[in-house]
Amino acid sequence: MTGLAALAAAGAVAAQPATSAADSGTRFIQAGRLLADPSTGRVERDKTLVVRDGKVAEIRDGFVGEGEGTIVDLRNAFVLPGLIDSHVHLTGQQNANARLDEVTQSSADQAMIGAGYARKTLLAGFTTVADLGAENSAIFALRDAVKRGDVVGPRIIASGSAVSVHGGHGDANGFRSDILHLLSPESVCSGADDCMRAVRLQVRSGADIIKITATGGVLSNTAAGLAQQFSDDELAVIVQAAHRMGRQVTAHAHGVDGINAFLKAGGDSIEHGTYLDAESIRLFKRPGTYLVPTLLAGDYVARIAASPGNFFTPAQTAKALDAGPKMLDMARRAHAGGVRIAFGTDTGVSAHGDNAKEFALLVKAGMTPLEAIQSATVAAANHLKIDTQAGRITPGMPADIIAVSGDPLADVTVLEKMRFVMKGGAVYRTE
């Protein structure tokens, strides 16, 4: 048996890859429409992607490959690079028992839970993610297990625990003092020297990127607001320490004071950016600086906080109702101001596997469908410094390839339903 039927024999969605990325066999992916390099916006027709040893070997004109290897028939599909989500939390998901989970789940529990969510994320077409905030041993074990091929999931760039201030967003909040002592991570710090220590410990623990909480957060159970929490001196030292050890620094930041202070300190990117202003937009113009708007998270927390089934605490509810509805306008102003935007959802706040719902919100905020796709491919790859590994379909790069029915350049919501998912030459989903 050859062709797509051979892949589908085990079912529409494969729990394990239909082939190993190490398989030396050649696949010929016949693409009816192909957006190989989203930066160009050029859609090509009737192409064949030759995949060998986990990489794209060549792109040929026409539908070829009969008698040469396995044919994957996507002649009636729209083919594009695997998607990149620059902000997820794989080891958990917001729910009515989230506070209880903090004190009942072990690191091993969280890693196993994360394995299930990683699989959902990959099957949704996201072949690479940045996990920005999880218990160190859980997320680093999951990252490494995916890399080894022991667990099905996207490639993971992981920050581990966020560097945070004592009592702020990222620290444990709302528990008894003796419990707080047990739950507070090593990455919590106060003072410039202590914050330098926290960054270095995260790098030693295995962090690929440093994530900090420059301001208060919506879902921390404390009425500490959403303004700047680190001092300017602490921010400067954190950025310097991370850069000296070869790590980017990204900041969770809602309040404009924290956004601007972090960007002035040389930070690389902002997650959320809810209250950014004209000065923020000017600061974002520094080369290589990105905004990750996470509109799906804002939409989700606002809906939960306003619903009869609201399970947030009073402190969380007040912040969700304040910040959530403002995020769409923030992204609209940032896009109009020429800010570089990388796709990120904060999934784990919203449900894993629903990541692609962010696309419709980005379009609602003024981006074209092509710009939204670029944010999740070439822009996200540039943001995460992985543009030689992801974001495009080109010879020599890993074969991260997805396909959908319909035209996402006309209706971006078709990306919410994947027809085909390949990561590193291995097929994980086919319908």
The 8 nearest C-alpha neighbors of each residue, nearest first, counted from 0:
[[1, 5, 2, 4, 69, 3, 6, 8],
 [2, 0, 5, 69, 70, 4, 3, 68],
 [3, 1, 70, 71, 4, 69, 5, 72],
 [2, 4, 71, 6, 5, 72, 7, 70],
 [5, 3, 7, 6, 2, 8, 1, 0],
 [6, 4, 3, 1, 8, 7, 0, 2],
 [7, 5, 3, 4, 8, 17, 9, 429],
 [8, 6, 4, 10, 9, 5, 11, 3],
 [7, 9, 5, 10, 6, 4, 11, 3],
 [8, 10, 7, 13, 6, 11, 12, 5],
 [11, 9, 7, 8, 12, 13, 430, 6],
 [10, 12, 430, 429, 7, 13, 428, 9],
 [13, 11, 428, 10, 429, 14, 427, 430],
 [12, 14, 15, 427, 428, 16, 10, 11],
 [15, 13, 12, 16, 427, 151, 118, 428],
 [14, 16, 13, 17, 427, 151, 18, 426],
 [17, 15, 427, 18, 426, 425, 13, 19],
 [18, 16, 426, 6, 427, 15, 425, 13],
 [19, 17, 425, 16, 426, 20, 22, 424],
 [18, 20, 21, 22, 425, 16, 17, 424],
 [21, 19, 425, 53, 424, 22, 423, 18],
 [20, 22, 19, 52, 23, 53, 424, 18],
 [23, 21, 19, 20, 24, 52, 18, 53],
 [22, 24, 52, 21, 51, 25, 53, 20],
 [25, 23, 22, 51, 26, 68, 52, 69],
 [24, 26, 51, 68, 50, 69, 23, 27],
 [27, 25, 69, 50, 68, 49, 70, 28],
 [26, 28, 49, 70, 48, 64, 71, 69],
 [29, 27, 71, 48, 47, 30, 70, 26],
 [28, 30, 47, 72, 73, 62, 74, 46],
 [31, 29, 74, 73, 46, 32, 45, 47],
 [30, 32, 74, 45, 44, 75, 76, 73],
 [33, 31, 44, 77, 30, 43, 78, 42],
 [32, 34, 78, 43, 42, 35, 79, 77],
 [35, 33, 42, 79, 36, 37, 78, 41],
 [36, 34, 392, 33, 79, 391, 37, 80],
 [35, 37, 391, 38, 34, 39, 392, 40],
 [38, 36, 40, 39, 373, 34, 35, 377],
 [37, 39, 36, 40, 373, 377, 41, 378],
 [40, 38, 41, 37, 36, 34, 42, 35],
 [39, 41, 37, 38, 42, 369, 34, 36],
 [42, 40, 39, 34, 43, 37, 36, 35],
 [43, 41, 34, 33, 32, 40, 44, 35],
 [44, 42, 33, 32, 41, 34, 45, 46],
 [43, 45, 32, 31, 46, 33, 42, 30],
 [44, 46, 31, 61, 30, 62, 32, 60],
 [47, 45, 60, 61, 30, 59, 44, 62],
 [48, 46, 29, 59, 28, 62, 58, 30],
 [49, 47, 58, 28, 27, 57, 50, 59],
 [48, 50, 27, 57, 56, 26, 55, 58],
 [51, 49, 55, 26, 56, 54, 25, 48],
 [50, 52, 25, 53, 54, 56, 23, 24],
 [53, 51, 23, 54, 21, 22, 20, 50],
 [52, 54, 424, 423, 20, 51, 398, 397],
 [55, 53, 397, 398, 51, 396, 50, 52],
 [54, 56, 50, 394, 398, 395, 57, 396],
 [55, 57, 394, 50, 49, 51, 54, 395],
 [58, 56, 394, 49, 55, 48, 59, 50],
 [59, 57, 48, 47, 49, 46, 60, 394],
 [58, 60, 47, 46, 57, 61, 48, 49],
 [61, 59, 46, 47, 45, 62, 58, 63],
 [60, 62, 46, 45, 63, 47, 59, 29],
 [61, 63, 47, 29, 46, 45, 60, 64],
 [62, 64, 65, 61, 47, 27, 29, 59],
 [65, 63, 67, 27, 66, 68, 70, 62],
 [64, 66, 67, 63, 68, 70, 69, 27],
 [65, 67, 68, 64, 69, 70, 63, 1],
 [68, 66, 64, 65, 69, 25, 27, 26],
 [69, 67, 25, 26, 66, 64, 70, 27],
 [70, 68, 26, 2, 1, 27, 25, 71],
 [69, 71, 2, 27, 26, 72, 28, 68],
 [72, 70, 28, 3, 2, 27, 29, 73],
 [71, 73, 29, 74, 3, 70, 28, 2],
 [74, 72, 30, 76, 29, 75, 31, 71],
 [73, 75, 31, 30, 72, 29, 76, 45],
 [76, 74, 73, 31, 77, 404, 30, 32],
 [77, 75, 73, 404, 74, 403, 31, 402],
 [76, 78, 32, 402, 403, 33, 404, 406],
 [79, 77, 402, 33, 401, 32, 30, 76],
 [78, 80, 34, 401, 35, 33, 400, 402],
 [81, 79, 400, 391, 392, 399, 390, 401],
 [80, 82, 399, 400, 126, 401, 125, 124],
 [81, 83, 125, 375, 376, 126, 124, 80],
 [84, 82, 127, 375, 125, 128, 376, 85],
 [85, 83, 128, 343, 86, 342, 375, 129],
 [84, 86, 343, 129, 128, 342, 83, 379],
 [87, 85, 343, 345, 129, 84, 344, 130],
 [86, 88, 345, 346, 130, 89, 131, 129],
 [89, 87, 347, 130, 90, 346, 132, 131],
 [88, 90, 113, 91, 116, 87, 117, 347],
 [91, 89, 113, 109, 112, 88, 110, 133],
 [92, 90, 89, 347, 88, 113, 109, 112],
 [91, 93, 347, 348, 94, 350, 349, 90],
 [92, 94, 348, 97, 347, 349, 91, 95],
 [95, 93, 97, 96, 92, 310, 348, 98],
 [94, 96, 310, 97, 93, 311, 98, 309],
 [97, 95, 99, 94, 98, 100, 93, 310],
 [96, 98, 100, 94, 99, 95, 93, 101],
 [99, 97, 101, 100, 96, 102, 95, 94],
 [98, 100, 96, 101, 97, 102, 103, 104],
 [101, 99, 97, 103, 98, 102, 104, 96],
 [102, 100, 99, 98, 103, 104, 97, 182],
 [101, 103, 100, 99, 104, 98, 182, 105],
 [104, 102, 100, 101, 99, 105, 108, 98],
 [105, 103, 100, 108, 102, 101, 109, 106],
 [104, 106, 108, 107, 109, 103, 102, 101],
 [107, 105, 137, 109, 108, 110, 136, 104],
 [106, 108, 110, 105, 109, 137, 111, 104],
 [109, 107, 105, 111, 106, 110, 104, 112],
 [108, 110, 112, 106, 90, 107, 111, 113],
 [109, 111, 137, 113, 107, 112, 108, 141],
 [112, 110, 114, 108, 113, 109, 107, 115],
 [113, 111, 109, 114, 115, 110, 90, 108],
 [112, 114, 90, 110, 89, 116, 111, 115],
 [115, 113, 117, 111, 112, 116, 110, 118],
 [116, 114, 118, 113, 117, 112, 119, 111],
 [115, 117, 113, 119, 118, 114, 89, 351],
 [118, 116, 152, 114, 120, 115, 119, 113],
 [117, 119, 152, 121, 115, 116, 151, 120],
 [120, 118, 116, 352, 122, 117, 121, 123],
 [121, 119, 352, 117, 123, 118, 122, 125],
 [120, 122, 125, 118, 123, 153, 152, 124],
 [121, 123, 119, 124, 120, 118, 428, 420],
 [122, 124, 120, 121, 352, 125, 417, 119],
 [125, 123, 121, 122, 420, 82, 81, 126],
 [126, 124, 82, 121, 83, 127, 120, 123],
 [125, 127, 153, 81, 121, 82, 422, 124],
 [128, 126, 154, 153, 83, 125, 155, 84],
 [129, 127, 84, 155, 83, 85, 154, 156],
 [128, 130, 156, 85, 86, 155, 157, 131],
 [131, 129, 157, 87, 88, 86, 156, 132],
 [132, 130, 158, 86, 129, 87, 210, 157],
 [131, 133, 160, 159, 161, 130, 158, 88],
 [134, 132, 159, 160, 138, 135, 88, 90],
 [133, 135, 160, 137, 159, 136, 138, 106],
 [136, 134, 159, 137, 138, 160, 139, 133],
 [135, 137, 139, 138, 140, 134, 106, 159],
 [138, 136, 110, 106, 140, 135, 134, 139],
 [137, 139, 141, 140, 135, 136, 142, 133],
 [138, 140, 142, 136, 141, 137, 135, 143],
 [141, 139, 143, 137, 138, 142, 136, 144],
 [140, 142, 138, 144, 139, 143, 110, 145],
 [143, 141, 139, 155, 145, 140, 144, 138],
 [142, 144, 146, 140, 145, 141, 139, 147],
 [145, 143, 141, 147, 149, 146, 142, 150],
 [146, 144, 150, 148, 142, 143, 147, 149],
 [145, 147, 143, 144, 148, 142, 154, 149],
 [148, 146, 144, 145, 149, 143, 150, 142],
 [147, 149, 145, 146, 150, 144, 151, 143],
 [148, 150, 144, 147, 145, 151, 146, 143],
 [149, 151, 145, 148, 144, 152, 114, 141],
 [152, 150, 118, 145, 15, 148, 117, 149],
 [151, 153, 117, 118, 121, 145, 150, 154],
 [154, 152, 126, 127, 121, 155, 128, 125],
 [153, 155, 127, 126, 128, 152, 156, 145],
 [156, 154, 128, 142, 129, 157, 153, 127],
 [155, 157, 129, 207, 130, 128, 154, 158],
 [158, 156, 130, 207, 159, 129, 206, 155],
 [157, 159, 206, 208, 131, 209, 207, 210],
 [158, 160, 135, 133, 132, 157, 134, 206],
 [161, 159, 132, 133, 134, 135, 158, 186],
 [160, 162, 211, 210, 132, 163, 169, 186],
 [161, 163, 211, 186, 187, 210, 212, 160],
 [162, 164, 187, 212, 169, 211, 161, 188],
 [165, 163, 188, 167, 187, 189, 166, 229],
 [164, 166, 167, 187, 188, 170, 189, 163],
 [167, 165, 170, 164, 172, 168, 171, 169],
 [168, 166, 164, 165, 170, 169, 215, 163],
 [167, 169, 215, 216, 219, 170, 212, 163],
 [170, 168, 163, 167, 161, 212, 171, 219],
 [169, 171, 168, 183, 167, 166, 165, 172],
 [172, 170, 183, 179, 182, 169, 173, 166],
 [173, 171, 220, 174, 170, 221, 166, 219],
 [172, 174, 220, 221, 175, 171, 179, 219],
 [173, 175, 172, 179, 178, 176, 171, 177],
 [176, 174, 178, 177, 179, 173, 172, 180],
 [175, 177, 179, 178, 174, 180, 173, 181],
 [176, 178, 180, 179, 175, 181, 174, 182],
 [179, 177, 181, 175, 180, 176, 174, 182],
 [180, 178, 176, 182, 181, 177, 171, 174],
 [179, 181, 178, 177, 183, 182, 176, 171],
 [180, 182, 178, 179, 183, 177, 184, 171],
 [183, 181, 179, 180, 171, 184, 178, 102],
 [182, 184, 171, 170, 180, 181, 179, 185],
 [185, 183, 186, 187, 182, 170, 160, 171],
 [186, 184, 187, 183, 197, 188, 200, 160],
 [185, 187, 197, 162, 184, 188, 160, 161],
 [188, 186, 163, 164, 185, 162, 165, 184],
 [187, 189, 164, 194, 193, 165, 163, 186],
 [188, 190, 193, 164, 194, 165, 191, 187],
 [191, 189, 193, 192, 194, 233, 188, 232],
 [190, 192, 233, 194, 193, 236, 195, 232],
 [193, 191, 195, 194, 190, 196, 236, 233],
 [192, 194, 196, 190, 195, 188, 191, 189],
 [195, 193, 197, 191, 188, 196, 192, 190],
 [196, 194, 192, 198, 193, 197, 237, 240],
 [195, 197, 193, 199, 194, 198, 200, 192],
 [198, 196, 186, 194, 200, 195, 199, 201],
 [199, 197, 201, 195, 200, 196, 194, 241],
 [198, 200, 202, 196, 201, 197, 203, 195],
 [201, 199, 203, 197, 202, 198, 204, 196],
 [202, 200, 204, 198, 203, 199, 206, 197],
 [201, 203, 206, 199, 205, 204, 200, 198],
 [204, 202, 200, 201, 205, 199, 206, 198],
 [205, 203, 201, 202, 200, 206, 135, 136],
 [204, 206, 202, 203, 201, 207, 139, 159],
 [205, 207, 158, 202, 208, 201, 157, 159],
 [208, 206, 157, 158, 156, 205, 246, 209],
 [207, 209, 158, 246, 247, 206, 248, 157],
 [210, 208, 248, 158, 247, 249, 246, 211],
 [209, 211, 249, 161, 250, 248, 158, 131],
 [212, 210, 162, 250, 161, 213, 163, 251],
 [213, 211, 251, 163, 214, 250, 168, 252],
 [212, 214, 252, 257, 250, 229, 228, 227],
 [215, 213, 227, 228, 252, 226, 212, 257],
 [214, 216, 225, 168, 224, 226, 167, 228],
 [217, 215, 168, 219, 218, 225, 214, 253],
 [216, 218, 318, 315, 319, 219, 215, 225],
 [217, 219, 315, 216, 220, 319, 318, 311],
 [220, 218, 168, 221, 216, 217, 172, 315],
 [221, 219, 172, 173, 314, 315, 218, 312],
 [220, 222, 223, 219, 314, 172, 173, 315],
 [221, 223, 314, 224, 220, 315, 318, 219],
 [224, 222, 221, 215, 225, 167, 226, 216],
 [223, 225, 222, 215, 226, 318, 216, 221],
 [226, 224, 215, 254, 214, 216, 253, 223],
 [225, 227, 254, 214, 215, 224, 257, 228],
 [228, 226, 257, 214, 256, 213, 229, 254],
 [227, 229, 214, 213, 226, 215, 230, 164],
 [230, 228, 213, 233, 227, 234, 164, 231],
 [229, 231, 233, 232, 234, 228, 227, 190],
 [230, 232, 234, 233, 235, 260, 229, 264],
 [233, 231, 235, 230, 234, 191, 236, 229],
 [232, 234, 191, 230, 236, 231, 235, 229],
 [235, 233, 231, 237, 232, 236, 261, 238],
 [234, 236, 264, 232, 238, 233, 237, 239],
 [235, 237, 239, 233, 234, 238, 240, 191],
 [238, 236, 234, 240, 239, 235, 195, 233],
 [239, 237, 241, 235, 236, 240, 266, 242],
 [238, 240, 236, 242, 241, 237, 243, 235],
 [241, 239, 237, 243, 238, 242, 236, 195],
 [242, 240, 246, 244, 238, 243, 239, 237],
 [243, 241, 245, 246, 239, 244, 240, 238],
 [242, 244, 240, 241, 245, 239, 246, 238],
 [245, 243, 241, 242, 246, 240, 202, 199],
 [244, 246, 242, 243, 241, 247, 208, 240],
 [247, 245, 241, 242, 208, 244, 248, 209],
 [248, 246, 208, 209, 242, 267, 241, 249],
 [249, 247, 209, 267, 266, 210, 208, 238],
 [248, 250, 268, 210, 267, 269, 209, 211],
 [251, 249, 211, 269, 212, 210, 252, 213],
 [250, 252, 270, 212, 213, 269, 211, 271],
 [251, 253, 214, 213, 258, 272, 250, 270],
 [252, 254, 273, 272, 274, 225, 271, 214],
 [255, 253, 226, 274, 225, 256, 257, 252],
 [254, 256, 258, 275, 274, 257, 259, 253],
 [257, 255, 259, 254, 258, 227, 260, 226],
 [256, 258, 227, 260, 255, 254, 259, 213],
 [259, 257, 255, 261, 256, 252, 260, 262],
 [258, 260, 262, 261, 256, 257, 279, 263],
 [259, 261, 263, 257, 262, 258, 256, 264],
 [262, 260, 264, 263, 258, 259, 266, 257],
 [261, 263, 266, 259, 265, 264, 260, 258],
 [264, 262, 260, 265, 261, 259, 282, 266],
 [263, 265, 235, 261, 262, 266, 260, 234],
 [266, 264, 262, 263, 267, 238, 261, 235],
 [267, 265, 262, 261, 248, 264, 268, 238],
 [266, 268, 288, 248, 249, 247, 265, 289],
 [269, 267, 289, 249, 288, 290, 266, 250],
 [268, 270, 250, 290, 249, 291, 251, 272],
 [269, 271, 251, 291, 250, 272, 252, 292],
 [272, 270, 292, 273, 293, 291, 253, 252],
 [273, 271, 253, 275, 252, 274, 270, 269],
 [272, 274, 253, 326, 271, 329, 275, 325],
 [275, 273, 255, 254, 253, 272, 276, 329],
 [274, 276, 255, 279, 272, 273, 258, 329],
 [277, 275, 279, 278, 280, 274, 255, 329],
 [278, 276, 280, 279, 281, 275, 336, 282],
 [279, 277, 281, 280, 276, 282, 259, 275],
 [278, 280, 282, 276, 281, 277, 275, 259],
 [281, 279, 283, 277, 278, 282, 338, 336],
 [280, 282, 278, 279, 283, 284, 277, 285],
 [283, 281, 279, 284, 280, 285, 278, 262],
 [284, 282, 280, 285, 281, 288, 338, 279],
 [283, 285, 282, 281, 286, 338, 280, 288],
 [284, 286, 283, 288, 282, 287, 281, 262],
 [287, 285, 288, 284, 283, 289, 267, 339],
 [286, 288, 285, 289, 382, 267, 381, 284],
 [287, 289, 267, 268, 283, 286, 285, 284],
 [290, 288, 268, 339, 340, 341, 287, 269],
 [289, 291, 340, 269, 268, 292, 341, 339],
 [290, 292, 270, 341, 343, 340, 342, 293],
 [291, 293, 271, 294, 290, 270, 330, 272],
 [294, 292, 344, 343, 295, 296, 271, 345],
 [295, 293, 297, 296, 292, 298, 326, 357],
 [294, 296, 298, 357, 297, 293, 344, 299],
 [297, 295, 299, 294, 298, 293, 345, 348],
 [298, 296, 323, 294, 299, 295, 300, 326],
 [297, 299, 295, 301, 296, 300, 323, 294],
 [298, 300, 296, 302, 297, 301, 295, 349],
 [301, 299, 303, 302, 319, 297, 298, 304],
 [300, 302, 323, 304, 320, 319, 298, 299],
 [301, 303, 299, 305, 300, 304, 306, 298],
 [304, 302, 300, 306, 309, 305, 301, 299],
 [303, 305, 309, 301, 316, 302, 306, 300],
 [306, 304, 302, 303, 301, 309, 307, 320],
 [305, 307, 303, 308, 309, 304, 302, 301],
 [308, 306, 309, 305, 303, 304, 310, 302],
 [307, 309, 306, 310, 303, 304, 305, 311],
 [308, 310, 304, 303, 306, 307, 311, 305],
 [311, 309, 95, 308, 312, 303, 94, 304],
 [312, 310, 316, 315, 309, 313, 304, 95],
 [311, 313, 315, 314, 316, 310, 220, 309],
 [312, 314, 316, 315, 317, 311, 220, 222],
 [315, 313, 222, 317, 312, 316, 221, 220],
 [316, 314, 312, 218, 318, 313, 317, 311],
 [317, 315, 313, 319, 304, 318, 314, 311],
 [316, 318, 320, 314, 315, 319, 313, 321],
 [317, 319, 321, 217, 315, 316, 320, 322],
 [320, 318, 316, 323, 321, 301, 322, 300],
 [321, 319, 301, 317, 318, 323, 322, 316],
 [320, 322, 318, 319, 323, 317, 324, 325],
 [323, 321, 319, 325, 324, 320, 318, 273],
 [322, 324, 297, 301, 319, 325, 326, 320],
 [323, 325, 326, 322, 301, 297, 321, 327],
 [326, 324, 322, 323, 328, 327, 329, 273],
 [327, 325, 329, 273, 328, 324, 323, 297],
 [326, 328, 330, 329, 325, 364, 331, 294],
 [327, 329, 331, 330, 326, 325, 332, 364],
 [330, 328, 326, 332, 327, 331, 273, 333],
 [331, 329, 333, 327, 328, 332, 364, 334],
 [330, 332, 364, 328, 334, 329, 333, 365],
 [333, 331, 335, 329, 330, 334, 336, 328],
 [334, 332, 330, 336, 338, 335, 331, 329],
 [333, 335, 337, 331, 336, 332, 338, 330],
 [334, 336, 332, 333, 337, 331, 338, 365],
 [337, 335, 333, 334, 338, 332, 280, 281],
 [336, 338, 334, 335, 339, 333, 280, 284],
 [339, 337, 333, 334, 336, 283, 340, 280],
 [340, 338, 289, 290, 337, 341, 288, 334],
 [339, 341, 290, 289, 291, 374, 338, 342],
 [342, 340, 374, 379, 291, 378, 290, 375],
 [341, 343, 375, 374, 84, 85, 291, 379],
 [344, 342, 85, 86, 84, 293, 291, 345],
 [343, 345, 293, 346, 295, 86, 354, 296],
 [346, 344, 87, 86, 293, 296, 348, 347],
 [347, 345, 87, 349, 348, 344, 351, 88],
 [348, 346, 92, 88, 349, 350, 91, 93],
 [347, 349, 93, 346, 92, 345, 296, 350],
 [350, 348, 346, 347, 296, 299, 351, 93],
 [351, 349, 353, 347, 346, 352, 92, 348],
 [352, 350, 353, 346, 116, 347, 120, 119],
 [351, 353, 120, 119, 123, 354, 350, 122],
 [352, 354, 351, 355, 350, 356, 415, 123],
 [355, 353, 356, 352, 357, 344, 346, 351],
 [354, 356, 415, 357, 353, 358, 414, 123],
 [357, 355, 358, 354, 353, 359, 415, 295],
 [356, 358, 355, 360, 295, 359, 354, 361],
 [359, 357, 361, 356, 360, 355, 371, 362],
 [358, 360, 362, 361, 357, 356, 363, 412],
 [361, 359, 363, 357, 362, 358, 364, 294],
 [362, 360, 364, 358, 363, 359, 366, 371],
 [363, 361, 366, 359, 365, 364, 360, 367],
 [362, 364, 360, 361, 365, 359, 366, 327],
 [365, 363, 331, 361, 362, 327, 330, 366],
 [366, 364, 362, 363, 331, 367, 361, 334],
 [367, 365, 362, 370, 361, 364, 371, 368],
 [366, 368, 370, 369, 362, 371, 365, 408],
 [369, 367, 371, 408, 370, 411, 362, 372],
 [368, 370, 372, 367, 371, 408, 373, 40],
 [371, 369, 373, 367, 372, 368, 366, 374],
 [370, 372, 368, 374, 369, 373, 358, 366],
 [373, 371, 369, 375, 374, 370, 368, 376],
 [372, 374, 370, 376, 375, 371, 377, 37],
 [373, 375, 341, 378, 342, 371, 372, 376],
 [376, 374, 342, 83, 372, 379, 373, 82],
 [377, 375, 390, 373, 379, 82, 374, 378],
 [376, 378, 390, 380, 373, 379, 381, 38],
 [379, 377, 374, 381, 380, 341, 376, 373],
 [378, 380, 341, 382, 375, 381, 376, 377],
 [381, 379, 386, 385, 377, 383, 378, 382],
 [382, 380, 384, 378, 386, 379, 383, 377],
 [381, 383, 379, 380, 384, 378, 289, 341],
 [384, 382, 380, 381, 385, 379, 85, 386],
 [385, 383, 381, 382, 386, 380, 387, 379],
 [386, 384, 380, 388, 387, 383, 389, 381],
 [385, 387, 380, 381, 388, 389, 384, 390],
 [388, 386, 385, 389, 396, 384, 380, 390],
 [389, 387, 385, 386, 396, 397, 390, 380],
 [388, 390, 386, 391, 380, 385, 387, 397],
 [389, 391, 376, 377, 380, 80, 386, 81],
 [392, 390, 36, 80, 35, 389, 393, 377],
 [393, 391, 35, 80, 36, 396, 398, 394],
 [392, 394, 396, 391, 55, 395, 35, 57],
 [395, 393, 55, 56, 57, 396, 392, 58],
 [394, 396, 55, 54, 56, 393, 397, 57],
 [395, 397, 54, 394, 388, 55, 393, 398],
 [398, 396, 54, 423, 399, 53, 55, 388],
 [397, 399, 54, 423, 424, 55, 53, 400],
 [400, 398, 422, 81, 421, 423, 397, 80],
 [399, 401, 80, 81, 421, 398, 79, 420],
 [402, 400, 420, 419, 81, 79, 78, 80],
 [401, 403, 78, 419, 77, 418, 76, 79],
 [404, 402, 418, 417, 77, 76, 405, 414],
 [403, 405, 76, 77, 418, 406, 413, 402],
 [404, 406, 403, 413, 407, 77, 76, 410],
 [405, 407, 408, 409, 410, 77, 404, 413],
 [408, 406, 411, 410, 409, 413, 414, 405],
 [409, 407, 368, 406, 369, 410, 411, 367],
 [408, 410, 407, 406, 411, 368, 405, 369],
 [411, 409, 407, 412, 408, 413, 406, 368],
 [410, 412, 407, 413, 368, 414, 408, 359],
 [411, 413, 414, 410, 415, 359, 407, 358],
 [414, 412, 415, 411, 407, 416, 410, 405],
 [415, 413, 412, 416, 411, 355, 417, 407],
 [414, 416, 355, 413, 412, 356, 417, 353],
 [417, 415, 414, 413, 418, 403, 123, 412],
 [418, 416, 403, 419, 123, 124, 402, 414],
 [417, 419, 403, 430, 402, 429, 416, 404],
 [418, 420, 429, 402, 428, 401, 417, 430],
 [421, 419, 401, 428, 427, 124, 426, 400],
 [422, 420, 426, 400, 425, 399, 427, 424],
 [423, 421, 399, 425, 424, 398, 126, 400],
 [422, 424, 398, 53, 397, 399, 425, 20],
 [423, 425, 53, 398, 20, 422, 421, 54],
 [426, 424, 20, 18, 421, 19, 422, 423],
 [425, 427, 421, 16, 17, 428, 420, 18],
 [428, 426, 16, 13, 420, 421, 17, 425],
 [429, 427, 12, 420, 419, 13, 426, 122],
 [428, 430, 419, 11, 418, 12, 7, 420],
 [429, 11, 418, 419, 7, 428, 12, 10]]
